[in-house]
Amino acid sequence: MMIHVKRAELLLKYTDNGRKTSETVYQIDKLTPSALGVEYKPVLGFNDNRAIRSIAFRESIDIESPMELLPIVQDHDRMFIQSSRFIRNVSKKYASIQDNKIFVFEDESLVSEGIIEVKAIYSNPTDISTYVDDDTSDYPIPDELLSVLTQEIISKEVSLLYNLSANTPNNQTDERTKSKKVQR
């Protein structure tokens, strides 16, 4: 758990709040669309949803099925899609994000079949569908930040161990104080 928190802190600090991110920090999570929307795993809290790089759609699970990158439209801008000369020429489908849910629309109807592939920087990279295990999947952090992450975690653990050894039980402290008062 601590490794994910420290990774997030480092990425926020070193990527200028998500403006300059490396391709190695992105992962793809595969989701099944629903008429009620599909909840996606928590992503890093960059401004303007910068942690989500893209949302793609496949008609079926079959790998031969073509993947279509979807424009991401804010929910309050959906009414302008029909008259937009930019988005309408690109795709009939588009994605909308609202309340940590992704909705896929085709024209004005919700799509509830197929596969959604969300490419993002996830808060817990081990919790997504494409993560296999520690031996098979690479931890999503750039190589240049790996040593910084390791040092921060080790320093935190060492400081915790040092603080634990200095603590004494409250009863011992209370007894020492009482015995000093009694002796006077």
Phi and psi restraints in degrees (value plus and minus 20) as a CYANA .aco file:
   2 MET   PHI     -83.5   -43.5
   2 MET   PSI     -53.1   -13.1
   3 ILE   PHI     -84.4   -44.4
   3 ILE   PSI     -56.1   -16.1
   4 HIS   PHI     -90.3   -50.3
   4 HIS   PSI     -58.5   -18.5
   5 VAL   PHI     -86.7   -46.7
   5 VAL   PSI     -66.6   -26.6
   6 LYS   PHI     -84.7   -44.7
   6 LYS   PSI     -58.3   -18.3
   7 ARG   PHI     -80.8   -40.8
   7 ARG   PSI     -64.9   -24.9
   8 ALA   PHI     -82.4   -42.4
   8 ALA   PSI     -62.8   -22.8
   9 GLU   PHI     -81.5   -41.5
   9 GLU   PSI     -64.4   -24.4
  10 LEU   PHI     -83.5   -43.5
  10 LEU   PSI     -63.6   -23.6
  11 LEU   PHI     -85.7   -45.7
  11 LEU   PSI     -59.1   -19.1
  12 LEU   PHI     -82.7   -42.7
  12 LEU   PSI     -60.5   -20.5
  13 LYS   PHI     -92.9   -52.9
  13 LYS   PSI     -68.1   -28.1
  14 TYR   PHI    -107.3   -67.3
  14 TYR   PSI     -30.6     9.4
  15 THR   PHI    -126.0   -86.0
  15 THR   PSI      -9.0    31.0
  16 ASP   PHI      36.4    76.4
  16 ASP   PSI      33.2    73.2
  17 ASN   PHI      38.4    78.4
  17 ASN   PSI      18.5    58.5
  18 GLY   PHI      71.6   111.6
  18 GLY   PSI     -18.7    21.3
  19 ARG   PHI     -93.2   -53.2
  19 ARG   PSI     -56.4   -16.4
  20 LYS   PHI    -143.1  -103.1
  20 LYS   PSI      67.2   107.2
  21 THR   PHI    -129.4   -89.4
  21 THR   PSI     129.4   169.4
  22 SER   PHI    -108.9   -68.9
  22 SER   PSI     129.7   169.7
  23 GLU   PHI     -83.5   -43.5
  23 GLU   PSI     -43.9    -3.9
  24 THR   PHI     -89.3   -49.3
  24 THR   PSI     -37.7     2.3
  25 VAL   PHI    -108.5   -68.5
  25 VAL   PSI     -28.6    11.4
  26 TYR   PHI    -109.3   -69.3
  26 TYR   PSI     123.7   163.7
  27 GLN   PHI    -152.6  -112.6
  27 GLN   PSI     139.0   179.0
  28 ILE   PHI    -130.8   -90.8
  28 ILE   PSI     106.1   146.1
  29 ASP   PHI    -129.8   -89.8
  29 ASP   PSI     112.5   152.5
  30 LYS   PHI    -121.1   -81.1
  30 LYS   PSI     107.1   147.1
  31 LEU   PHI    -148.7  -108.7
  31 LEU   PSI     138.4   178.4
  32 THR   PHI    -125.3   -85.3
  32 THR   PSI     102.8   142.8
  33 PRO   PHI     -86.8   -46.8
  33 PRO   PSI     137.1   177.1
  34 SER   PHI    -163.5  -123.5
  34 SER   PSI     137.3   177.3
  35 ALA   PHI     -87.4   -47.4
  35 ALA   PSI     -40.3    -0.3
  36 LEU   PHI    -115.2   -75.2
  36 LEU   PSI     -13.5    26.5
  37 GLY   PHI      66.2   106.2
  37 GLY   PSI     139.8   179.8
  38 VAL   PHI    -140.1  -100.1
  38 VAL   PSI     109.6   149.6
  39 GLU   PHI     -98.9   -58.9
  39 GLU   PSI     108.8   148.8
  40 TYR   PHI    -118.6   -78.6
  40 TYR   PSI     136.8   176.8
  41 LYS   PHI     -85.3   -45.3
  41 LYS   PSI     131.7   171.7
  42 PRO   PHI     -79.1   -39.1
  42 PRO   PSI     115.8   155.8
  43 VAL   PHI    -131.1   -91.1
  43 VAL   PSI     146.8   186.8
  44 LEU   PHI     -82.5   -42.5
  44 LEU   PSI     131.0   171.0
  45 GLY   PHI    -106.4   -66.4
  45 GLY   PSI      29.8    69.8
  46 PHE   PHI     -88.6   -48.6
  46 PHE   PSI     135.1   175.1
  47 ASN   PHI     -85.1   -45.1
  47 ASN   PSI     130.0   170.0
  48 ASP   PHI      36.4    76.4
  48 ASP   PSI      16.5    56.5
  49 ASN   PHI      34.4    74.4
  49 ASN   PSI      13.5    53.5
  50 ARG   PHI     -85.6   -45.6
  50 ARG   PSI     -39.0     1.0
  51 ALA   PHI     -90.6   -50.6
  51 ALA   PSI     -39.6     0.4
  52 ILE   PHI    -115.4   -75.4
  52 ILE   PSI      91.4   131.4
  53 ARG   PHI    -102.2   -62.2
  53 ARG   PSI     -63.8   -23.8
  54 SER   PHI    -178.4  -138.4
  54 SER   PSI     139.2   179.2
  55 ILE   PHI    -148.1  -108.1
  55 ILE   PSI     104.2   144.2
  56 ALA   PHI    -138.7   -98.7
  56 ALA   PSI     139.0   179.0
  57 PHE   PHI    -151.7  -111.7
  57 PHE   PSI     115.6   155.6
  58 ARG   PHI    -140.5  -100.5
  58 ARG   PSI     120.9   160.9
  59 GLU   PHI     -86.9   -46.9
  59 GLU   PSI     -51.0   -11.0
  60 SER   PHI    -165.0  -125.0
  60 SER   PSI     153.3   193.3
  61 ILE   PHI     -90.0   -50.0
  61 ILE   PSI     -44.6    -4.6
  62 ASP   PHI     -74.1   -34.1
  62 ASP   PSI     108.7   148.7
  63 ILE   PHI     -85.7   -45.7
  63 ILE   PSI     -41.6    -1.6
  64 GLU   PHI     -95.3   -55.3
  64 GLU   PSI     -36.7     3.3
  65 SER   PHI     -84.4   -44.4
  65 SER   PSI     112.6   152.6
  66 PRO   PHI     -87.0   -47.0
  66 PRO   PSI     124.0   164.0
  67 MET   PHI    -118.7   -78.7
  67 MET   PSI     114.0   154.0
  68 GLU   PHI    -138.7   -98.7
  68 GLU   PSI      98.2   138.2
  69 LEU   PHI     -91.1   -51.1
  69 LEU   PSI     112.3   152.3
  70 LEU   PHI    -123.2   -83.2
  70 LEU   PSI     117.2   157.2
  71 PRO   PHI     -87.0   -47.0
  71 PRO   PSI     121.0   161.0
  72 ILE   PHI    -119.2   -79.2
  72 ILE   PSI      99.3   139.3
  73 VAL   PHI    -137.1   -97.1
  73 VAL   PSI     112.3   152.3
  74 GLN   PHI     -86.3   -46.3
  74 GLN   PSI     128.2   168.2
  75 ASP   PHI     -77.7   -37.7
  75 ASP   PSI     -59.2   -19.2
  76 HIS   PHI     -93.0   -53.0
  76 HIS   PSI     -31.8     8.2
  77 ASP   PHI    -118.9   -78.9
  77 ASP   PSI     -19.3    20.7
  78 ARG   PHI     -80.5   -40.5
  78 ARG   PSI     -52.0   -12.0
  79 MET   PHI     -86.8   -46.8
  79 MET   PSI     -39.4     0.6
  80 PHE   PHI    -110.5   -70.5
  80 PHE   PSI     -24.9    15.1
  81 ILE   PHI     -81.4   -41.4
  81 ILE   PSI     -63.5   -23.5
  82 GLN   PHI     -79.6   -39.6
  82 GLN   PSI     -54.6   -14.6
  83 SER   PHI    -119.0   -79.0
  83 SER   PSI     -19.6    20.4
  84 SER   PHI     -96.8   -56.8
  84 SER   PSI     105.6   145.6
  85 ARG   PHI    -101.0   -61.0
  85 ARG   PSI     -34.1     5.9
  86 PHE   PHI    -106.8   -66.8
  86 PHE   PSI     -71.0   -31.0
  87 ILE   PHI     -96.8   -56.8
  87 ILE   PSI     -60.9   -20.9
  88 ARG   PHI     -82.2   -42.2
  88 ARG   PSI     -50.4   -10.4
  89 ASN   PHI     -96.8   -56.8
  89 ASN   PSI     -42.6    -2.6
  90 VAL   PHI    -104.5   -64.5
  90 VAL   PSI     -68.5   -28.5
  91 SER   PHI    -173.4  -133.4
  91 SER   PSI     130.7   170.7
  92 LYS   PHI    -107.4   -67.4
  92 LYS   PSI     -42.2    -2.2
  93 LYS   PHI    -117.9   -77.9
  93 LYS   PSI     130.3   170.3
  94 TYR   PHI    -173.1  -133.1
  94 TYR   PSI     139.3   179.3
  95 ALA   PHI    -128.7   -88.7
  95 ALA   PSI     127.4   167.4
  96 SER   PHI    -151.6  -111.6
  96 SER   PSI     117.3   157.3
  97 ILE   PHI    -131.2   -91.2
  97 ILE   PSI     107.8   147.8
  98 GLN   PHI    -171.9  -131.9
  98 GLN   PSI     106.9   146.9
  99 ASP   PHI      32.8    72.8
  99 ASP   PSI      29.7    69.7
 100 ASN   PHI      38.5    78.5
 100 ASN   PSI       6.5    46.5
 101 LYS   PHI    -146.3  -106.3
 101 LYS   PSI     126.7   166.7
 102 ILE   PHI    -128.1   -88.1
 102 ILE   PSI     109.8   149.8
 103 PHE   PHI    -134.8   -94.8
 103 PHE   PSI     115.3   155.3
 104 VAL   PHI    -130.5   -90.5
 104 VAL   PSI     104.8   144.8
 105 PHE   PHI    -132.7   -92.7
 105 PHE   PSI     124.2   164.2
 106 GLU   PHI    -142.3  -102.3
 106 GLU   PSI      93.6   133.6
 107 ASP   PHI      37.4    77.4
 107 ASP   PSI    -134.7   -94.7
 108 GLU   PHI    -131.8   -91.8
 108 GLU   PSI     -16.9    23.1
 109 SER   PHI    -120.3   -80.3
 109 SER   PSI     126.7   166.7
 110 LEU   PHI     -97.1   -57.1
 110 LEU   PSI     120.0   160.0
 111 VAL   PHI    -112.7   -72.7
 111 VAL   PSI     112.0   152.0
 112 SER   PHI    -146.1  -106.1
 112 SER   PSI      -5.3    34.7
 113 GLU   PHI    -151.8  -111.8
 113 GLU   PSI     139.9   179.9
 114 GLY   PHI      84.0   124.0
 114 GLY   PSI    -181.2  -141.2
 115 ILE   PHI    -154.0  -114.0
 115 ILE   PSI     116.1   156.1
 116 ILE   PHI    -125.7   -85.7
 116 ILE   PSI     112.0   152.0
 117 GLU   PHI    -133.7   -93.7
 117 GLU   PSI      93.6   133.6
 118 VAL   PHI    -123.5   -83.5
 118 VAL   PSI      96.0   136.0
 119 LYS   PHI    -117.4   -77.4
 119 LYS   PSI      94.5   134.5
 120 ALA   PHI    -173.9  -133.9
 120 ALA   PSI     152.6   192.6
 121 ILE   PHI    -120.1   -80.1
 121 ILE   PSI      87.2   127.2
 122 TYR   PHI    -109.1   -69.1
 122 TYR   PSI     126.7   166.7
 123 SER   PHI     -82.7   -42.7
 123 SER   PSI     -63.1   -23.1
 124 ASN   PHI    -139.0   -99.0
 124 ASN   PSI      75.2   115.2
 125 PRO   PHI     -87.5   -47.5
 125 PRO   PSI     -33.3     6.7
 126 THR   PHI    -108.7   -68.7
 126 THR   PSI     -20.8    19.2
 127 ASP   PHI    -122.3   -82.3
 127 ASP   PSI     -16.6    23.4
 128 ILE   PHI    -116.4   -76.4
 128 ILE   PSI     145.5   185.5
 129 SER   PHI     -87.8   -47.8
 129 SER   PSI     -48.0    -8.0
 130 THR   PHI    -110.1   -70.1
 130 THR   PSI     -23.9    16.1
 131 TYR   PHI    -100.4   -60.4
 131 TYR   PSI     104.2   144.2
 132 VAL   PHI    -110.6   -70.6
 132 VAL   PSI     -88.9   -48.9
 133 ASP   PHI    -182.3  -142.3
 133 ASP   PSI     157.1   197.1
 134 ASP   PHI     -86.0   -46.0
 134 ASP   PSI     -49.2    -9.2
 135 ASP   PHI     -98.5   -58.5
 135 ASP   PSI     -52.7   -12.7
 136 THR   PHI    -111.2   -71.2
 136 THR   PSI     -64.2   -24.2
 137 SER   PHI    -115.9   -75.9
 137 SER   PSI     119.6   159.6
 138 ASP   PHI     -98.1   -58.1
 138 ASP   PSI     122.7   162.7
 139 TYR   PHI     -93.7   -53.7
 139 TYR   PSI     108.8   148.8
 140 PRO   PHI     -98.4   -58.4
 140 PRO   PSI      62.2   102.2
 141 ILE   PHI    -167.3  -127.3
 141 ILE   PSI     121.2   161.2
 142 PRO   PHI     -82.7   -42.7
 142 PRO   PSI     128.6   168.6
 143 ASP   PHI     -77.5   -37.5
 143 ASP   PSI     -56.1   -16.1
 144 GLU   PHI     -89.1   -49.1
 144 GLU   PSI     -38.6     1.4
 145 LEU   PHI    -118.9   -78.9
 145 LEU   PSI     -26.3    13.7
 146 LEU   PHI     -83.0   -43.0
 146 LEU   PSI     -64.7   -24.7
 147 SER   PHI     -87.9   -47.9
 147 SER   PSI     -55.8   -15.8
 148 VAL   PHI     -85.0   -45.0
 148 VAL   PSI     -62.7   -22.7
 149 LEU   PHI     -82.6   -42.6
 149 LEU   PSI     -64.8   -24.8
 150 THR   PHI     -81.4   -41.4
 150 THR   PSI     -65.5   -25.5
 151 GLN   PHI     -82.8   -42.8
 151 GLN   PSI     -61.5   -21.5
 152 GLU   PHI     -85.5   -45.5
 152 GLU   PSI     -60.3   -20.3
 153 ILE   PHI     -88.7   -48.7
 153 ILE   PSI     -63.9   -23.9
 154 ILE   PHI     -83.7   -43.7
 154 ILE   PSI     -63.4   -23.4
 155 SER   PHI     -83.6   -43.6
 155 SER   PSI     -56.6   -16.6
 156 LYS   PHI     -86.6   -46.6
 156 LYS   PSI     -63.5   -23.5
 157 GLU   PHI     -85.7   -45.7
 157 GLU   PSI     -61.2   -21.2
 158 VAL   PHI     -84.8   -44.8
 158 VAL   PSI     -61.9   -21.9
 159 SER   PHI     -86.2   -46.2
 159 SER   PSI     -54.6   -14.6
 160 LEU   PHI     -85.8   -45.8
 160 LEU   PSI     -63.8   -23.8
 161 LEU   PHI     -83.3   -43.3
 161 LEU   PSI     -59.7   -19.7
 162 TYR   PHI     -84.7   -44.7
 162 TYR   PSI     -62.7   -22.7
 163 ASN   PHI     -88.7   -48.7
 163 ASN   PSI     -54.5   -14.5
 164 LEU   PHI     -87.5   -47.5
 164 LEU   PSI     -58.9   -18.9
 165 SER   PHI     -91.4   -51.4
 165 SER   PSI     -45.1    -5.1
 166 ALA   PHI    -100.0   -60.0
 166 ALA   PSI     -41.5    -1.5
 167 ASN   PHI     -95.4   -55.4
 167 ASN   PSI     118.8   158.8
 168 THR   PHI    -138.1   -98.1
 168 THR   PSI     135.0   175.0
 169 PRO   PHI     -80.7   -40.7
 169 PRO   PSI     128.8   168.8
 170 ASN   PHI     -81.0   -41.0
 170 ASN   PSI     -53.5   -13.5
 171 ASN   PHI     -83.3   -43.3
 171 ASN   PSI     -59.9   -19.9
 172 GLN   PHI     -84.6   -44.6
 172 GLN   PSI     -61.0   -21.0
 173 THR   PHI     -85.5   -45.5
 173 THR   PSI     -64.0   -24.0
 174 ASP   PHI     -83.4   -43.4
 174 ASP   PSI     -60.3   -20.3
 175 GLU   PHI     -87.2   -47.2
 175 GLU   PSI     -58.7   -18.7
 176 ARG   PHI     -83.4   -43.4
 176 ARG   PSI     -61.8   -21.8
 177 THR   PHI     -85.3   -45.3
 177 THR   PSI     -62.5   -22.5
 178 LYS   PHI     -86.2   -46.2
 178 LYS   PSI     -60.8   -20.8
 179 SER   PHI     -88.5   -48.5
 179 SER   PSI     -53.7   -13.7
 180 LYS   PHI     -88.5   -48.5
 180 LYS   PSI     -56.9   -16.9
 181 LYS   PHI     -89.7   -49.7
 181 LYS   PSI     -57.0   -17.0
 182 VAL   PHI     -88.9   -48.9
 182 VAL   PSI     -58.0   -18.0
 183 GLN   PHI     -88.4   -48.4
 183 GLN   PSI     -47.0    -7.0
